[in-house]
Amino acid sequence: MHKKEKTENLKNNIKYLIKSRGETQLSLCNSSGLTRTTIYNILEGRVVNVQRSTIRKISDFFGVSYKEIETVNFEEKEIIESDVSLLGNMNPAAVPVVKEALLIKSLEKRIGELAATYPLTYYFGSACNVIGVLLENDIPGVYESGDLLIVKKGLSRSAREKLVYEKRTGILYVVSSACFDSDVFCVIGDVLEQRFNG
């Protein structure tokens, strides 16, 4: 496959993955550490030779194969896979499980790095930028120590409950979308699923 074809595939896949995973160019930049200019130049077809490290950051963010993002048409592949199965069979995504005590210092790390470092669990659903948070303390009235929360990292406008931590103490809370003070709390992400201990 020629470089131009690979770059075109990469561009189309980024556009498709951003749209299909409910992301934005900004969330991709913020989580992958790439600049907006870099992403813009790729999406506008201004770059013929994209650096390997850039491709790896993008593929890590979307939880897809580094080789496939340049060579496979993800939109076609996912349409075929959902048509072949009666239930739109989706392979489970491997999600790194981070203990509560290590969570805050792990937030800056990429999912690929966390997956190589921490134990994994599986999540059946669209899993881009998703982690498991193993609670070590109760969240009063909601969750207990030992419960596992599957969380999509980052700030979103969705109506889902958010896992946040108090900046001063590092204590975790679950809040509804619009009722927290961003000067006091920092958002970890949307709670996608809860798995109760025992």
N, C-alpha and C positions, 0 to 999 in steps of 0.2 A: 504494500500500500504506500502511495506517494505521500510526502509530507503535506502537500496541499489537501489531499483527501482526509488525512488524519486530523488536520487543523479544522477542516469543515465539520467532520464528525464530532470533534471536541466541542466546537461552538454550538452545534445543534443539540448535543447531549446536555450541555450546561443549561441552555434555554429550556429544554424539556424537563430536566430534573428540578430546576428552580420552580417551574410552574406546577409540576405534578406533586412535589413534596411540600408545597405551601411555603416555600422560602422566598427571599428577595435577594437582589444583588448585594444589598447592604448586609443582610444576615450572613451571606456567603463570605463577604469580605471580613466582617467582624470575627467570625468563628475560625476562618482559615488563616487569618493573618496576611491575606493578600490585599493590595491596594485596589481602590475602585477603578483607577486608571488601567491596571492590569486586566481586570475582568472586562471592563468596557472595551479595551483594545482587542481582546480575544473575541468578544461577542460581535464586534463591528468588523471582524475579519482583517484587522490591521496587522496581525502578527502571523507570520508563516511558520516560525520555529519557536514553539512554546517550550520554555525550560522544563526539564524533568521534575524539578522540585515543585514548580507551580502546578503541574498536572497531578502530582502526588497529593498536594494539599487539597486540591479540588475533589479528587476521588475519595480521599479520606473523609472529607466533610459529608459527601453524599453516601458514604458507606458502600461504594461500588469498586470494582476491580480497576486498578491502575492501568492495566493493558486494555481492558474493554472500553474504557471511556473514550479512547481514540479510534477504536476499530469496530465497535458494535453500535448499531442504532437502537438505543434503549427504548424509544417510543415504539418501534416495530416489535422489538423483543417482548416488551411487557404486554402489548396488545395480543400477540400470538400466545403468550403464556396464559393470559386470562381467558382466551377463547378455547384453548385446548382443554382446560379443566372446567367441569360443571360449576365449581364453586369459586372460580377465579383463584386457583391454588397459589398461595404466596409462600415462598420459603420463609421460615422463621429467620429473623435477623439476630445475629449474635450481639448482645448488649453487655458492655462492661459493668460490673457491679462494684460500686465504690462505697466503702464504709463511711458513715456520717463524719467521723473524726478526720478523715482524709479528704472530704468533699471540697471544701473551700479552696485548698491549695491545688486541687485537681481540675478546677474549672477552666483554667487557662490552657490545659493540655488538649491536644486533638484526640478525637475518638479512636483513631488508629493506634495512637500511643497508649491510651487507656486500655484498649482491648488486648494489647500485648502484655500489659502489666498486671491487670486485675482479673479475677475470675469472671466467667461469662454466664449470662442467662439468655433465654430466647424470648423474643417478642414477636407475636404474629400481627403484623401491621406495617404500615409505611414507617420505616425506621431510619430517619436521617438525623444525625446529631442527637441520638438518644442514649441515655445512661440509666443504670439502675442505682438507686440510693438505698443502702441498707441502714435502716434506722437503728441507732444505739441508745436513743432516749425516746421516751413517749412524747408525742405531740398531743397534749391533753384533749380528751374528748374526740379525737380523730384516729390516731394511729398509735401503735405500741412499739416498744423496742423489739427488733427482730422482723418487723414488717418491711417489705421491699416495695419501693415506689419506682415505677418506670416513668422517666421524666424526659421530655423533649427540651433540651437546653435552649436558653435564650428568651428574650422578651417577645411576646406575641400579642396580638389583639384578640385572640380567641376567648371564648367565654369559659374555658376550662379553669379549674382551680390552679393556682400557682404555688409552687414550693419556693419559699423565700427564706433568707436568713437575716437576723438582726445584725447590722454591721458592727455594733459595739461588742456584742456578746458571742456572736456566731451561732446563736440558738435558731433552730429551724421552726418554721410555721407554715401552715397551709392557709392561703387566703383566697377569697373570691376575687375575680379579675380586677375590680375597680377600687377595692378598699384597702389600700396600704400606702404608707408614706415613703416615697422613694429616698428621702433623706435619712430615714431610719433603717429601711429594709433594702436588701439587694435581691433581685429575682434570679433564681436558679433556672426555672423553666416551668412548662405546663405539665401537670400530672396526667399521664395517659392511662395508667393502670395501677391498681394496688394489689399486692399479694400479701395476704395476712399470714403471720407466723402461726404455725400450728393449726 
